[in-house]
Amino acid sequence: MTTQQHILACIDGSAVTESVCDYAAWYASRLGLPVALLNVIDVPASTRRDLSGAIGINSRQVLLEELTQLDEQ
């Protein structure tokens, strides 16, 4: 089994992406290693859901107040 060493630079398109690439290239030239770029993307907020079942602090009181208001309507 062979393993290849490389410089892994994680980029996301933010303001520091260019600097990350510059530093990765600098290290690669010093160490004689290839560079691999890992493009990190955000997961859209619509797919991020907390499915743990924990409803948080004071959530029971907030839910009770909301149900009370709905019942009054």
PDB file of N, CA, C, O and CB in Angstrom:
ATOM      1  N   MET A   1       0.851  -1.178   0.000  1.00  0.00           N
ATOM      2  CA  MET A   1       0.000   0.000   0.000  1.00  0.00           C
ATOM      3  C   MET A   1       0.892   1.235   0.000  1.00  0.00           C
ATOM      4  O   MET A   1       1.812   1.340   0.812  1.00  0.00           O
ATOM      5  CB  MET A   1      -0.966   0.002   1.225  1.00  0.00           C
ATOM      6  N   THR A   2       0.628   2.151  -0.891  1.00  0.00           N
ATOM      7  CA  THR A   2       1.398   3.384  -0.950  1.00  0.00           C
ATOM      8  C   THR A   2       0.509   4.552  -0.586  1.00  0.00           C
ATOM      9  O   THR A   2      -0.679   4.572  -0.909  1.00  0.00           O
ATOM     10  CB  THR A   2       2.016   3.586  -2.344  1.00  0.00           C
ATOM     11  N   THR A   3       1.087   5.509   0.079  1.00  0.00           N
ATOM     12  CA  THR A   3       0.362   6.728   0.399  1.00  0.00           C
ATOM     13  C   THR A   3       1.117   7.895  -0.197  1.00  0.00           C
ATOM     14  O   THR A   3       2.347   7.944  -0.167  1.00  0.00           O
ATOM     15  CB  THR A   3       0.184   6.900   1.933  1.00  0.00           C
ATOM     16  N   GLN A   4       0.371   8.820  -0.732  1.00  0.00           N
ATOM     17  CA  GLN A   4       0.978   9.992  -1.327  1.00  0.00           C
ATOM     18  C   GLN A   4       0.768  11.176  -0.391  1.00  0.00           C
ATOM     19  O   GLN A   4      -0.354  11.454   0.030  1.00  0.00           O
ATOM     20  CB  GLN A   4       0.385  10.276  -2.733  1.00  0.00           C
ATOM     21  N   GLN A   5       1.846  11.861  -0.071  1.00  0.00           N
ATOM     22  CA  GLN A   5       1.722  13.051   0.753  1.00  0.00           C
ATOM     23  C   GLN A   5       1.427  14.237  -0.141  1.00  0.00           C
ATOM     24  O   GLN A   5       1.894  14.315  -1.277  1.00  0.00           O
ATOM     25  CB  GLN A   5       3.002  13.292   1.585  1.00  0.00           C
ATOM     26  N   HIS A   6       0.648  15.150   0.387  1.00  0.00           N
ATOM     27  CA  HIS A   6       0.327  16.363  -0.351  1.00  0.00           C
ATOM     28  C   HIS A   6      -0.060  17.457   0.633  1.00  0.00           C
ATOM     29  O   HIS A   6      -0.288  17.200   1.815  1.00  0.00           O
ATOM     30  CB  HIS A   6      -0.812  16.109  -1.370  1.00  0.00           C
ATOM     31  N   ILE A   7      -0.130  18.662   0.132  1.00  0.00           N
ATOM     32  CA  ILE A   7      -0.602  19.806   0.906  1.00  0.00           C
ATOM     33  C   ILE A   7      -2.099  19.915   0.641  1.00  0.00           C
ATOM     34  O   ILE A   7      -2.516  20.024  -0.512  1.00  0.00           O
ATOM     35  CB  ILE A   7       0.166  21.144   0.521  1.00  0.00           C
ATOM     36  N   LEU A   8      -2.904  19.888   1.688  1.00  0.00           N
ATOM     37  CA  LEU A   8      -4.349  20.010   1.551  1.00  0.00           C
ATOM     38  C   LEU A   8      -4.750  21.421   1.952  1.00  0.00           C
ATOM     39  O   LEU A   8      -4.560  21.825   3.099  1.00  0.00           O
ATOM     40  CB  LEU A   8      -5.094  18.947   2.417  1.00  0.00           C
ATOM     41  N   ALA A   9      -5.296  22.156   1.020  1.00  0.00           N
ATOM     42  CA  ALA A   9      -5.766  23.518   1.287  1.00  0.00           C
ATOM     43  C   ALA A   9      -7.284  23.534   1.166  1.00  0.00           C
ATOM     44  O   ALA A   9      -7.838  23.201   0.118  1.00  0.00           O
ATOM     45  CB  ALA A   9      -5.115  24.553   0.303  1.00  0.00           C
ATOM     46  N   CYS A  10      -7.941  23.918   2.234  1.00  0.00           N
ATOM     47  CA  CYS A  10      -9.405  23.984   2.244  1.00  0.00           C
ATOM     48  C   CYS A  10      -9.837  25.401   1.891  1.00  0.00           C
ATOM     49  O   CYS A  10      -9.466  26.360   2.568  1.00  0.00           O
ATOM     50  CB  CYS A  10      -9.980  23.560   3.634  1.00  0.00           C
ATOM     51  N   ILE A  11     -10.616  25.525   0.838  1.00  0.00           N
ATOM     52  CA  ILE A  11     -11.054  26.837   0.369  1.00  0.00           C
ATOM     53  C   ILE A  11     -12.575  26.879   0.347  1.00  0.00           C
ATOM     54  O   ILE A  11     -13.240  25.849   0.231  1.00  0.00           O
ATOM     55  CB  ILE A  11     -10.476  27.151  -1.037  1.00  0.00           C
ATOM     56  N   ASP A  12     -13.116  28.100   0.461  1.00  0.00           N
ATOM     57  CA  ASP A  12     -14.569  28.236   0.491  1.00  0.00           C
ATOM     58  C   ASP A  12     -15.066  29.447  -0.302  1.00  0.00           C
ATOM     59  O   ASP A  12     -16.253  29.772  -0.257  1.00  0.00           O
ATOM     60  CB  ASP A  12     -15.041  28.340   1.922  1.00  0.00           C
ATOM     61  N   GLY A  13     -14.184  30.101  -1.012  1.00  0.00           N
ATOM     62  CA  GLY A  13     -14.603  31.258  -1.791  1.00  0.00           C
ATOM     63  C   GLY A  13     -14.673  32.538  -0.985  1.00  0.00           C
ATOM     64  O   GLY A  13     -15.115  33.565  -1.499  1.00  0.00           O
ATOM     65  N   SER A  14     -14.247  32.499   0.269  1.00  0.00           N
ATOM     66  CA  SER A  14     -14.275  33.693   1.106  1.00  0.00           C
ATOM     67  C   SER A  14     -13.093  34.597   0.769  1.00  0.00           C
ATOM     68  O   SER A  14     -12.317  34.312  -0.143  1.00  0.00           O
ATOM     69  CB  SER A  14     -14.255  33.312   2.600  1.00  0.00           C
ATOM     70  N   ALA A  15     -12.970  35.681   1.512  1.00  0.00           N
ATOM     71  CA  ALA A  15     -11.927  36.662   1.260  1.00  0.00           C
ATOM     72  C   ALA A  15     -10.523  36.108   1.487  1.00  0.00           C
ATOM     73  O   ALA A  15      -9.558  36.649   0.947  1.00  0.00           O
ATOM     74  CB  ALA A  15     -12.141  37.863   2.135  1.00  0.00           C
ATOM     75  N   VAL A  16     -10.390  35.050   2.266  1.00  0.00           N
ATOM     76  CA  VAL A  16      -9.060  34.504   2.570  1.00  0.00           C
ATOM     77  C   VAL A  16      -8.648  33.361   1.643  1.00  0.00           C
ATOM     78  O   VAL A  16      -7.557  32.810   1.787  1.00  0.00           O
ATOM     79  CB  VAL A  16      -9.024  34.020   3.998  1.00  0.00           C
ATOM     80  N   THR A  17      -9.504  33.005   0.705  1.00  0.00           N
ATOM     81  CA  THR A  17      -9.214  31.886  -0.199  1.00  0.00           C
ATOM     82  C   THR A  17      -7.922  32.096  -0.975  1.00  0.00           C
ATOM     83  O   THR A  17      -7.122  31.169  -1.109  1.00  0.00           O
ATOM     84  CB  THR A  17     -10.365  31.685  -1.171  1.00  0.00           C
ATOM     85  N   GLU A  18      -7.712  33.289  -1.481  1.00  0.00           N
ATOM     86  CA  GLU A  18      -6.505  33.565  -2.250  1.00  0.00           C
ATOM     87  C   GLU A  18      -5.254  33.402  -1.378  1.00  0.00           C
ATOM     88  O   GLU A  18      -4.251  32.853  -1.833  1.00  0.00           O
ATOM     89  CB  GLU A  18      -6.562  34.983  -2.841  1.00  0.00           C
ATOM     90  N   SER A  19      -5.311  33.872  -0.145  1.00  0.00           N
ATOM     91  CA  SER A  19      -4.176  33.722   0.767  1.00  0.00           C
ATOM     92  C   SER A  19      -3.905  32.260   1.088  1.00  0.00           C
ATOM     93  O   SER A  19      -2.748  31.846   1.163  1.00  0.00           O
ATOM     94  CB  SER A  19      -4.427  34.495   2.054  1.00  0.00           C
ATOM     95  N   VAL A  20      -4.958  31.477   1.277  1.00  0.00           N
ATOM     96  CA  VAL A  20      -4.797  30.053   1.559  1.00  0.00           C
ATOM     97  C   VAL A  20      -4.092  29.376   0.389  1.00  0.00           C
ATOM     98  O   VAL A  20      -3.194  28.558   0.587  1.00  0.00           O
ATOM     99  CB  VAL A  20      -6.169  29.384   1.830  1.00  0.00           C
ATOM    100  N   CYS A  21      -4.498  29.716  -0.818  1.00  0.00           N
ATOM    101  CA  CYS A  21      -3.856  29.126  -2.006  1.00  0.00           C
ATOM    102  C   CYS A  21      -2.397  29.572  -2.115  1.00  0.00           C
ATOM    103  O   CYS A  21      -1.527  28.775  -2.466  1.00  0.00           O
ATOM    104  CB  CYS A  21      -4.627  29.521  -3.290  1.00  0.00           C
ATOM    105  N   ASP A  22      -2.131  30.839  -1.816  1.00  0.00           N
ATOM    106  CA  ASP A  22      -0.747  31.333  -1.865  1.00  0.00           C
ATOM    107  C   ASP A  22       0.137  30.585  -0.868  1.00  0.00           C
ATOM    108  O   ASP A  22       1.242  30.160  -1.207  1.00  0.00           O
ATOM    109  CB  ASP A  22      -0.705  32.848  -1.574  1.00  0.00           C
ATOM    110  N   TYR A  23      -0.350  30.428   0.353  1.00  0.00           N
ATOM    111  CA  TYR A  23       0.435  29.711   1.368  1.00  0.00           C
ATOM    112  C   TYR A  23       0.612  28.240   1.010  1.00  0.00           C
ATOM    113  O   TYR A  23       1.684  27.671   1.221  1.00  0.00           O
ATOM    114  CB  TYR A  23      -0.235  29.831   2.737  1.00  0.00           C
ATOM    115  N   ALA A  24      -0.432  27.628   0.473  1.00  0.00           N
ATOM    116  CA  ALA A  24      -0.328  26.216   0.073  1.00  0.00           C
ATOM    117  C   ALA A  24       0.715  26.058  -1.021  1.00  0.00           C
ATOM    118  O   ALA A  24       1.508  25.116  -0.997  1.00  0.00           O
ATOM    119  CB  ALA A  24      -1.697  25.676  -0.412  1.00  0.00           C
ATOM    120  N   ALA A  25       0.719  26.982  -1.986  1.00  0.00           N
ATOM    121  CA  ALA A  25       1.712  26.928  -3.063  1.00  0.00           C
ATOM    122  C   ALA A  25       3.118  27.144  -2.516  1.00  0.00           C
ATOM    123  O   ALA A  25       4.065  26.491  -2.954  1.00  0.00           O
ATOM    124  CB  ALA A  25       1.398  27.980  -4.140  1.00  0.00           C
ATOM    125  N   TRP A  26       3.254  28.057  -1.563  1.00  0.00           N
ATOM    126  CA  TRP A  26       4.562  28.323  -0.962  1.00  0.00           C
ATOM    127  C   TRP A  26       5.088  27.080  -0.242  1.00  0.00           C
ATOM    128  O   TRP A  26       6.236  26.680  -0.435  1.00  0.00           O
ATOM    129  CB  TRP A  26       4.473  29.511   0.020  1.00  0.00           C
ATOM    130  N   TYR A  27       4.235  26.477   0.588  1.00  0.00           N
ATOM    131  CA  TYR A  27       4.641  25.250   1.297  1.00  0.00           C
ATOM    132  C   TYR A  27       4.960  24.131   0.319  1.00  0.00           C
ATOM    133  O   TYR A  27       5.930  23.397   0.509  1.00  0.00           O
ATOM    134  CB  TYR A  27       3.538  24.795   2.264  1.00  0.00           C
ATOM    135  N   ALA A  28       4.153  23.995  -0.722  1.00  0.00           N
ATOM    136  CA  ALA A  28       4.368  22.939  -1.713  1.00  0.00           C
ATOM    137  C   ALA A  28       5.713  23.108  -2.407  1.00  0.00           C
ATOM    138  O   ALA A  28       6.413  22.127  -2.658  1.00  0.00           O
ATOM    139  CB  ALA A  28       3.238  22.938  -2.749  1.00  0.00           C
ATOM    140  N   SER A  29       6.075  24.350  -2.717  1.00  0.00           N
ATOM    141  CA  SER A  29       7.364  24.573  -3.378  1.00  0.00           C
ATOM    142  C   SER A  29       8.523  24.294  -2.430  1.00  0.00           C
ATOM    143  O   SER A  29       9.570  23.813  -2.863  1.00  0.00           O
ATOM    144  CB  SER A  29       7.453  26.009  -3.904  1.00  0.00           C
ATOM    145  N   ARG A  30       8.353  24.585  -1.163  1.00  0.00           N
ATOM    146  CA  ARG A  30       9.410  24.336  -0.163  1.00  0.00           C
ATOM    147  C   ARG A  30       9.573  22.845   0.135  1.00  0.00           C
ATOM    148  O   ARG A  30      10.685  22.354   0.326  1.00  0.00           O
ATOM    149  CB  ARG A  30       9.098  25.091   1.138  1.00  0.00           C
ATOM    150  N   LEU A  31       8.450  22.142   0.170  1.00  0.00           N
ATOM    151  CA  LEU A  31       8.480  20.731   0.555  1.00  0.00           C
ATOM    152  C   LEU A  31       8.495  19.774  -0.634  1.00  0.00           C
ATOM    153  O   LEU A  31       8.684  18.570  -0.462  1.00  0.00           O
ATOM    154  CB  LEU A  31       7.296  20.423   1.420  1.00  0.00           C
ATOM    155  N   GLY A  32       8.300  20.303  -1.824  1.00  0.00           N
ATOM    156  CA  GLY A  32       8.279  19.456  -3.012  1.00  0.00           C
ATOM    157  C   GLY A  32       7.086  18.516  -3.065  1.00  0.00           C
ATOM    158  O   GLY A  32       7.196  17.381  -3.531  1.00  0.00           O
ATOM    159  N   LEU A  33       5.948  18.996  -2.586  1.00  0.00           N
ATOM    160  CA  LEU A  33       4.730  18.180  -2.547  1.00  0.00           C
ATOM    161  C   LEU A  33       3.652  18.793  -3.435  1.00  0.00           C
ATOM    162  O   LEU A  33       3.637  20.006  -3.643  1.00  0.00           O
ATOM    163  CB  LEU A  33       4.212  18.040  -1.096  1.00  0.00           C
ATOM    164  N   PRO A  34       2.756  17.968  -3.957  1.00  0.00           N
ATOM    165  CA  PRO A  34       1.642  18.513  -4.735  1.00  0.00           C
ATOM    166  C   PRO A  34       0.599  19.140  -3.806  1.00  0.00           C
ATOM    167  O   PRO A  34       0.546  18.849  -2.611  1.00  0.00           O
ATOM    168  CB  PRO A  34       0.994  17.408  -5.605  1.00  0.00           C
ATOM    169  N   VAL A  35      -0.218  19.997  -4.389  1.00  0.00           N
ATOM    170  CA  VAL A  35      -1.290  20.662  -3.642  1.00  0.00           C
ATOM    171  C   VAL A  35      -2.626  20.051  -4.035  1.00  0.00           C
ATOM    172  O   VAL A  35      -2.901  19.843  -5.216  1.00  0.00           O
ATOM    173  CB  VAL A  35      -1.290  22.198  -3.905  1.00  0.00           C
ATOM    174  N   ALA A  36      -3.447  19.767  -3.042  1.00  0.00           N
ATOM    175  CA  ALA A  36      -4.828  19.342  -3.271  1.00  0.00           C
ATOM    176  C   ALA A  36      -5.734  20.396  -2.659  1.00  0.00           C
ATOM    177  O   ALA A  36      -5.538  20.803  -1.513  1.00  0.00           O
ATOM    178  CB  ALA A  36      -5.111  17.916  -2.660  1.00  0.00           C
ATOM    179  N   LEU A  37      -6.729  20.839  -3.425  1.00  0.00           N
ATOM    180  CA  LEU A  37      -7.678  21.833  -2.936  1.00  0.00           C
ATOM    181  C   LEU A  37      -8.991  21.151  -2.567  1.00  0.00           C
ATOM    182  O   LEU A  37      -9.528  20.357  -3.340  1.00  0.00           O
ATOM    183  CB  LEU A  37      -7.915  22.938  -3.995  1.00  0.00           C
ATOM    184  N   LEU A  38      -9.489  21.463  -1.406  1.00  0.00           N
ATOM    185  CA  LEU A  38     -10.781  20.950  -0.964  1.00  0.00           C
ATOM    186  C   LEU A  38     -11.729  22.132  -0.905  1.00  0.00           C
ATOM    187  O   LEU A  38     -11.595  23.004  -0.046  1.00  0.00           O
ATOM    188  CB  LEU A  38     -10.679  20.220   0.428  1.00  0.00           C
ATOM    189  N   ASN A  39     -12.690  22.160  -1.822  1.00  0.00           N
ATOM    190  CA  ASN A  39     -13.650  23.251  -1.875  1.00  0.00           C
ATOM    191  C   ASN A  39     -14.770  22.952  -0.889  1.00  0.00           C
ATOM    192  O   ASN A  39     -15.546  22.017  -1.087  1.00  0.00           O
ATOM    193  CB  ASN A  39     -14.207  23.445  -3.318  1.00  0.00           C
ATOM    194  N   VAL A  40     -14.850  23.733   0.155  1.00  0.00           N
ATOM    195  CA  VAL A  40     -15.846  23.546   1.201  1.00  0.00           C
ATOM    196  C   VAL A  40     -17.030  24.450   0.888  1.00  0.00           C
ATOM    197  O   VAL A  40     -16.868  25.657   0.707  1.00  0.00           O
ATOM    198  CB  VAL A  40     -15.254  23.854   2.617  1.00  0.00           C
ATOM    199  N   ILE A  41     -18.216  23.865   0.826  1.00  0.00           N
ATOM    200  CA  ILE A  41     -19.405  24.659   0.549  1.00  0.00           C
ATOM    201  C   ILE A  41     -20.343  24.578   1.738  1.00  0.00           C
ATOM    202  O   ILE A  41     -20.374  23.582   2.461  1.00  0.00           O
ATOM    203  CB  ILE A  41     -20.110  24.179  -0.741  1.00  0.00           C
ATOM    204  N   ASP A  42     -21.098  25.633   1.924  1.00  0.00           N
ATOM    205  CA  ASP A  42     -22.078  25.652   3.004  1.00  0.00           C
ATOM    206  C   ASP A  42     -23.276  24.793   2.639  1.00  0.00           C
ATOM    207  O   ASP A  42     -23.679  24.717   1.479  1.00  0.00           O
ATOM    208  CB  ASP A  42     -22.522  27.088   3.311  1.00  0.00           C
ATOM    209  N   VAL A  43     -23.828  24.157   3.640  1.00  0.00           N
ATOM    210  CA  VAL A  43     -25.075  23.418   3.458  1.00  0.00           C
ATOM    211  C   VAL A  43     -26.201  24.440   3.574  1.00  0.00           C
ATOM    212  O   VAL A  43     -26.247  25.178   4.558  1.00  0.00           O
ATOM    213  CB  VAL A  43     -25.233  22.243   4.519  1.00  0.00           C
ATOM    214  N   PRO A  44     -27.110  24.507   2.602  1.00  0.00           N
ATOM    215  CA  PRO A  44     -28.199  25.485   2.687  1.00  0.00           C
ATOM    216  C   PRO A  44     -28.961  25.358   3.997  1.00  0.00           C
ATOM    217  O   PRO A  44     -29.159  24.256   4.511  1.00  0.00           O
ATOM    218  CB  PRO A  44     -29.158  25.315   1.513  1.00  0.00           C
ATOM    219  N   ALA A  45     -29.382  26.482   4.524  1.00  0.00           N
ATOM    220  CA  ALA A  45     -30.084  26.499   5.804  1.00  0.00           C
ATOM    221  C   ALA A  45     -31.338  25.642   5.774  1.00  0.00           C
ATOM    222  O   ALA A  45     -31.749  25.110   6.805  1.00  0.00           O
ATOM    223  CB  ALA A  45     -30.443  27.919   6.185  1.00  0.00           C
ATOM    224  N   SER A  46     -31.948  25.505   4.610  1.00  0.00           N
ATOM    225  CA  SER A  46     -33.189  24.737   4.530  1.00  0.00           C
ATOM    226  C   SER A  46     -32.968  23.246   4.791  1.00  0.00           C
ATOM    227  O   SER A  46     -33.906  22.534   5.151  1.00  0.00           O
ATOM    228  CB  SER A  46     -33.826  24.929   3.166  1.00  0.00           C
ATOM    229  N   THR A  47     -31.725  22.769   4.610  1.00  0.00           N
ATOM    230  CA  THR A  47     -31.473  21.349   4.848  1.00  0.00           C
ATOM    231  C   THR A  47     -30.850  21.097   6.212  1.00  0.00           C
ATOM    232  O   THR A  47     -30.694  19.946   6.619  1.00  0.00           O
ATOM    233  CB  THR A  47     -30.573  20.792   3.767  1.00  0.00           C
ATOM    234  N   ARG A  48     -30.489  22.171   6.925  1.00  0.00           N
ATOM    235  CA  ARG A  48     -29.939  22.007   8.274  1.00  0.00           C
ATOM    236  C   ARG A  48     -31.098  21.979   9.259  1.00  0.00           C
ATOM    237  O   ARG A  48     -31.777  22.983   9.473  1.00  0.00           O
ATOM    238  CB  ARG A  48     -28.927  23.156   8.627  1.00  0.00           C
ATOM    239  N   ARG A  49     -31.308  20.823   9.848  1.00  0.00           N
ATOM    240  CA  ARG A  49     -32.380  20.698  10.826  1.00  0.00           C
ATOM    241  C   ARG A  49     -31.867  19.941  12.034  1.00  0.00           C
ATOM    242  O   ARG A  49     -31.074  19.008  11.911  1.00  0.00           O
ATOM    243  CB  ARG A  49     -33.610  19.990  10.220  1.00  0.00           C
ATOM    244  N   ASP A  50     -32.325  20.351  13.188  1.00  0.00           N
ATOM    245  CA  ASP A  50     -31.976  19.664  14.417  1.00  0.00           C
ATOM    246  C   ASP A  50     -33.011  18.575  14.646  1.00  0.00           C
ATOM    247  O   ASP A  50     -34.161  18.859  14.981  1.00  0.00           O
ATOM    248  CB  ASP A  50     -31.907  20.650  15.628  1.00  0.00           C
ATOM    249  N   LEU A  51     -32.598  17.334  14.464  1.00  0.00           N
ATOM    250  CA  LEU A  51     -33.516  16.213  14.634  1.00  0.00           C
ATOM    251  C   LEU A  51     -33.268  15.473  15.948  1.00  0.00           C
ATOM    252  O   LEU A  51     -33.649  14.312  16.098  1.00  0.00           O
ATOM    253  CB  LEU A  51     -33.385  15.248  13.463  1.00  0.00           C
ATOM    254  N   SER A  52     -32.626  16.157  16.898  1.00  0.00           N
ATOM    255  CA  SER A  52     -32.260  15.502  18.149  1.00  0.00           C
ATOM    256  C   SER A  52     -33.443  15.314  19.090  1.00  0.00           C
ATOM    257  O   SER A  52     -33.399  14.464  19.979  1.00  0.00           O
ATOM    258  CB  SER A  52     -31.190  16.295  18.843  1.00  0.00           C
ATOM    259  N   GLY A  53     -34.494  16.098  18.903  1.00  0.00           N
ATOM    260  CA  GLY A  53     -35.639  16.012  19.803  1.00  0.00           C
ATOM    261  C   GLY A  53     -35.550  16.993  20.956  1.00  0.00           C
ATOM    262  O   GLY A  53     -36.533  17.189  21.671  1.00  0.00           O
ATOM    263  N   ALA A  54     -34.397  17.612  21.153  1.00  0.00           N
ATOM    264  CA  ALA A  54     -34.245  18.613  22.201  1.00  0.00           C
ATOM    265  C   ALA A  54     -34.872  19.913  21.717  1.00  0.00           C
ATOM    266  O   ALA A  54     -34.574  20.380  20.618  1.00  0.00           O
ATOM    267  CB  ALA A  54     -32.744  18.819  22.577  1.00  0.00           C
ATOM    268  N   ILE A  55     -35.741  20.498  22.538  1.00  0.00           N
ATOM    269  CA  ILE A  55     -36.422  21.712  22.104  1.00  0.00           C
ATOM    270  C   ILE A  55     -35.834  22.972  22.723  1.00  0.00           C
ATOM    271  O   ILE A  55     -36.292  24.069  22.402  1.00  0.00           O
ATOM    272  CB  ILE A  55     -37.885  21.623  22.440  1.00  0.00           C
ATOM    273  N   GLY A  56     -34.857  22.865  23.581  1.00  0.00           N
ATOM    274  CA  GLY A  56     -34.154  24.042  24.087  1.00  0.00           C
ATOM    275  C   GLY A  56     -34.717  24.592  25.375  1.00  0.00           C
ATOM    276  O   GLY A  56     -35.723  24.111  25.898  1.00  0.00           O
ATOM    277  N   ILE A  57     -34.043  25.613  25.872  1.00  0.00           N
ATOM    278  CA  ILE A  57     -34.405  26.248  27.143  1.00  0.00           C
ATOM    279  C   ILE A  57     -35.671  27.072  26.963  1.00  0.00           C
ATOM    280  O   ILE A  57     -35.802  27.806  25.984  1.00  0.00           O
ATOM    281  CB  ILE A  57     -33.251  27.140  27.667  1.00  0.00           C
ATOM    282  N   ASN A  58     -36.598  26.954  27.896  1.00  0.00           N
ATOM    283  CA  ASN A  58     -37.874  27.690  27.924  1.00  0.00           C
ATOM    284  C   ASN A  58     -38.760  27.411  26.721  1.00  0.00           C
ATOM    285  O   ASN A  58     -39.750  28.113  26.517  1.00  0.00           O
ATOM    286  CB  ASN A  58     -37.610  29.168  28.003  1.00  0.00           C
ATOM    287  N   SER A  59     -38.438  26.426  25.935  1.00  0.00           N
ATOM    288  CA  SER A  59     -39.244  26.125  24.754  1.00  0.00           C
ATOM    289  C   SER A  59     -40.640  25.655  25.132  1.00  0.00           C
ATOM    290  O   SER A  59     -41.617  25.965  24.451  1.00  0.00           O
ATOM    291  CB  SER A  59     -38.557  25.069  23.903  1.00  0.00           C
ATOM    292  N   ARG A  60     -40.722  24.912  26.215  1.00  0.00           N
ATOM    293  CA  ARG A  60     -42.032  24.423  26.652  1.00  0.00           C
ATOM    294  C   ARG A  60     -42.952  25.597  26.984  1.00  0.00           C
ATOM    295  O   ARG A  60     -44.132  25.584  26.631  1.00  0.00           O
ATOM    296  CB  ARG A  60     -41.884  23.493  27.879  1.00  0.00           C
ATOM    297  N   GLN A  61     -42.410  26.612  27.663  1.00  0.00           N
ATOM    298  CA  GLN A  61     -43.209  27.785  28.025  1.00  0.00           C
ATOM    299  C   GLN A  61     -43.622  28.561  26.774  1.00  0.00           C
ATOM    300  O   GLN A  61     -44.765  29.005  26.664  1.00  0.00           O
ATOM    301  CB  GLN A  61     -42.420  28.701  28.986  1.00  0.00           C
ATOM    302  N   VAL A  62     -42.699  28.722  25.842  1.00  0.00           N
ATOM    303  CA  VAL A  62     -43.008  29.433  24.592  1.00  0.00           C
ATOM    304  C   VAL A  62     -44.084  28.695  23.814  1.00  0.00           C
ATOM    305  O   VAL A  62     -45.018  29.314  23.304  1.00  0.00           O
ATOM    306  CB  VAL A  62     -41.742  29.593  23.724  1.00  0.00           C
ATOM    307  N   LEU A  63     -43.961  27.373  23.719  1.00  0.00           N
ATOM    308  CA  LEU A  63     -44.967  26.579  23.006  1.00  0.00           C
ATOM    309  C   LEU A  63     -46.326  26.662  23.686  1.00  0.00           C
ATOM    310  O   LEU A  63     -47.356  26.749  23.017  1.00  0.00           O
ATOM    311  CB  LEU A  63     -44.524  25.121  22.910  1.00  0.00           C
ATOM    312  N   LEU A  64     -46.328  26.633  25.016  1.00  0.00           N
ATOM    313  CA  LEU A  64     -47.580  26.728  25.756  1.00  0.00           C
ATOM    314  C   LEU A  64     -48.250  28.072  25.520  1.00  0.00           C
ATOM    315  O   LEU A  64     -49.465  28.137  25.335  1.00  0.00           O
ATOM    316  CB  LEU A  64     -47.337  26.517  27.249  1.00  0.00           C
ATOM    317  N   GLU A  65     -47.460  29.155  25.525  1.00  0.00           N
ATOM    318  CA  GLU A  65     -48.020  30.479  25.263  1.00  0.00           C
ATOM    319  C   GLU A  65     -48.562  30.576  23.842  1.00  0.00           C
ATOM    320  O   GLU A  65     -49.614  31.175  23.621  1.00  0.00           O
ATOM    321  CB  GLU A  65     -46.964  31.559  25.498  1.00  0.00           C
ATOM    322  N   GLU A  66     -47.863  30.000  22.889  1.00  0.00           N
ATOM    323  CA  GLU A  66     -48.319  30.016  21.498  1.00  0.00           C
ATOM    324  C   GLU A  66     -49.626  29.226  21.345  1.00  0.00           C
ATOM    325  O   GLU A  66     -50.540  29.659  20.644  1.00  0.00           O
ATOM    326  CB  GLU A  66     -47.230  29.433  20.568  1.00  0.00           C
ATOM    327  N   LEU A  67     -49.705  28.077  21.999  1.00  0.00           N
ATOM    328  CA  LEU A  67     -50.944  27.291  21.936  1.00  0.00           C
ATOM    329  C   LEU A  67     -52.099  28.029  22.607  1.00  0.00           C
ATOM    330  O   LEU A  67     -53.235  27.954  22.140  1.00  0.00           O
ATOM    331  CB  LEU A  67     -50.743  25.918  22.599  1.00  0.00           C
ATOM    332  N   THR A  68     -51.817  28.738  23.694  1.00  0.00           N
ATOM    333  CA  THR A  68     -52.841  29.505  24.385  1.00  0.00           C
ATOM    334  C   THR A  68     -53.371  30.610  23.479  1.00  0.00           C
ATOM    335  O   THR A  68     -54.580  30.825  23.396  1.00  0.00           O
ATOM    336  CB  THR A  68     -52.286  30.097  25.691  1.00  0.00           C
ATOM    337  N   GLN A  69     -52.458  31.315  22.795  1.00  0.00           N
ATOM    338  CA  GLN A  69     -52.877  32.384  21.881  1.00  0.00           C
ATOM    339  C   GLN A  69     -53.709  31.825  20.733  1.00  0.00           C
ATOM    340  O   GLN A  69     -54.717  32.417  20.348  1.00  0.00           O
ATOM    341  CB  GLN A  69     -51.652  33.130  21.328  1.00  0.00           C
ATOM    342  N   LEU A  70     -53.289  30.688  20.186  1.00  0.00           N
ATOM    343  CA  LEU A  70     -54.048  30.067  19.103  1.00  0.00           C
ATOM    344  C   LEU A  70     -55.427  29.623  19.581  1.00  0.00           C
ATOM    345  O   LEU A  70     -56.411  29.736  18.850  1.00  0.00           O
ATOM    346  CB  LEU A  70     -53.280  28.872  18.531  1.00  0.00           C
ATOM    347  N   ASP A  71     -55.493  29.122  20.802  1.00  0.00           N
ATOM    348  CA  ASP A  71     -56.772  28.686  21.370  1.00  0.00           C
ATOM    349  C   ASP A  71     -57.705  29.869  21.560  1.00  0.00           C
ATOM    350  O   ASP A  71     -58.908  29.749  21.325  1.00  0.00           O
ATOM    351  CB  ASP A  71     -56.553  27.967  22.708  1.00  0.00           C
ATOM    352  N   GLU A  72     -57.164  31.028  21.986  1.00  0.00           N
ATOM    353  CA  GLU A  72     -57.984  32.220  22.178  1.00  0.00           C
ATOM    354  C   GLU A  72     -58.530  32.749  20.858  1.00  0.00           C
ATOM    355  O   GLU A  72     -59.624  33.312  20.813  1.00  0.00           O
ATOM    356  CB  GLU A  72     -57.179  33.304  22.874  1.00  0.00           C
ATOM    357  N   GLN A  73     -57.767  32.566  19.789  1.00  0.00           N
ATOM    358  CA  GLN A  73     -58.213  33.053  18.476  1.00  0.00           C
ATOM    359  C   GLN A  73     -59.360  32.203  17.998  1.00  0.00           C
ATOM    360  O   GLN A  73     -59.891  32.436  16.913  1.00  0.00           O
ATOM    361  CB  GLN A  73     -57.060  33.035  17.442  1.00  0.00           C
TER     362      GLN A  73
END
